[in-house]
């Protein structure tokens, strides 16, 4: 767990470093070229910087151990950080879209396109390095906040390519309106990215169940002990990089509390071996006991 936290923090710090570098470059390029597309790319990168700081704060809070007020830990801080990023991206997309429409109607043209193209190429190179490190971290930790940040910088690659295309078409192709049109398309792309990025964060905040294949794998890992007569009412959720699962088991009603506890310990040990990052809670029921409502419908025979 400690290694995962260190990796998440390193990825967040790397994204902050790259964002600071790109904000400086793109500020100069936007001033030099007057490009709407470059301005949109700058706005996106500036918000990426704020979002990356929020990501660092989110993974730091999520890494804190459980306490009296947060017995399930602080993992949802990552989802909150991700939602903060989504809000920033949405604001950026709306602002850029309005600016692009205004520039298109005014018939504005870009200047010094070569400088803007050079800055975009440098931004692509820096972003590729960052994405490679983020992918490495995600393979190890699966952090939601880092994954959302990763989506941002993936879109930055397309943003920078769009800026290059806009500058080339406007300055060298003589196509009037190409720059604001690309700026508007970038705004649409940002809005779509914000919508997609929000889904995983909302799922965590709303305690959505695991995907069906993961639930099936979890059930398959439960050992088939002779005392175990069935499993029902499996409930699952995720918070940050921690998973939680709780379920009921049917046991022979004649077992003593000590014997039933031994069975559940054996089940928990097997599950911890297959799913080491899952916190498991098991409730014993005598065979034939039926719950009411959704629990009664969620019967998973062994």
Protein Blocks (a to p, Z undefined) as FASTA:
>chain_A
ZZmmmmmmmmmmmmmmmmmmmmmmmmmmmmmnopaklmmmmmmmmmmmmmmmmmmmmmmm
mmpccdfklmnojmlmmmmmmmmmmmmmmmmmmmmmmmmmmmmmnopacehkllmmmmmm
mmmmmmmmmmmmmmmmmmmnopaklmmmmmmmmmmmmmmmmmmmmmmmmmmnopghklmm
mmmmmmmmmmmmmmmmmmmmmmmmnopacdfklmmmmmmmpccdfklgbdehiacddehj
accddddddddfkbcfklmmmmmmmmmmmmmmmmmmbccddddddehiacehjllmmccc
ZZ
